[in-house]
Amino acid sequence: MNRPLIRPPEIPQAAPPRQVPAWAAAVAAAAAEGPTAGAADQPAVRAGDEPAVRAGQAAFAAGAALAALDPVAREPAPWAGVWRQRLALAASRGRDADEAAIRDAFYLRRPSDDPGPAGRRFVAWRALVGRPARLWPESFLTAAETLGVKADDAGELIEAAQEILAAGEPAPFAAARVAASAQQLRPDPQALGLWLADAVLAERLKWPFALPLLAAQLRATGAGRAKVGDNGWTAACCLAYARAAAAACRLAADLSRRAEKLLLVAPKLRAKQAAAIVAALLDDDALTASSGAGGMNDRNLRRLFDRLVSLEAARELTGRDAFRIYGL
């Protein structure tokens, strides 16, 4: 009897080949052609509405999708900063807040204000993407402190992750083990284990910056219902990574087109600080008129943002007339 196969979401080919290679779609399609050797001997895992799939097939799909993502993750594209920040925002979602609520909590607060639980998650995920991947232990200490975890407990999680890294397992398997280990050592907050999993994945793949991948797709696919440490956990993580890699490629393709439009419009802007604002839009998830970006005051910055929106080179992200937030 033929077993159902994982079919990773298609990776778009519309972006310039330099950012999202044309072969990426072919690699993802190859994952759907047939099961890997030995897959029949692997335990099944059920994730959300997916049919039962074999762990070997899940691993094969993750490998194919991550291979497609790999050149994008290594590319020093002008929009790489906002791409990583948007992935951090997606990883921060939860039952208590969607992306719009997280943006409000983070961007509309005073610097000294507490952004709330969801906002603190966003701060923690921004710590993952804000520094080179090789510095993940230092970044993790910052993230752990943000989430209320003591330095000694964070150090124990780092040591466990480093031991798993040293074992040399394939990247998705190592990431799944790290998430499971962290969950057992420190069940709350769960984001810590998923943060470490993405850091370890980036270290194993030698990416320049880590990408928040696992959290959003574990939640979206329902794969997170697999119990940590059981036979389905590794397969659930692999399935989530397969979908996350494809979603990250789609986001990269979209942002590369938006960035191209912004860079074409940039020479038309008359404000002296326009170059700094364009750079900020390409580097961060969002900006507000009160952010002081480029050293501009509220009024002038709002006028520049509205000009960019009228030229379809930037977007107003809230749909409101007041307390507006702008981004690529």
Secondary structure, DSSP 8 states (H G I E B T S, - for coil): --------------S-TTTS-THHHHHHHHTTS---TTGGGS-EE--TT---EEHHHHHHHHHHHHHHHHHHHH---TTHHHHHHHHHHHHH-BTTB-HHHHHHHHHSS-TTS--HHHHHHHHHHHHHHSS-GGGHHHHHHHHHHHTT--HHHHHHHHHHHHHHHHTT--HHHHHHHHHHHHHHH--SSTHHHHHHHHHHHHHHHT-SS----HHHHHHHHSGGGS-TTSTTHHHHHHHHHHHHHHHHHHHHHHHHHHHHHHHHHGGG---TTHHHHHHHHHHSS-B-GGG-GGG--HHHHHHHHHHHHHTTSSEESS--SSS--EE-
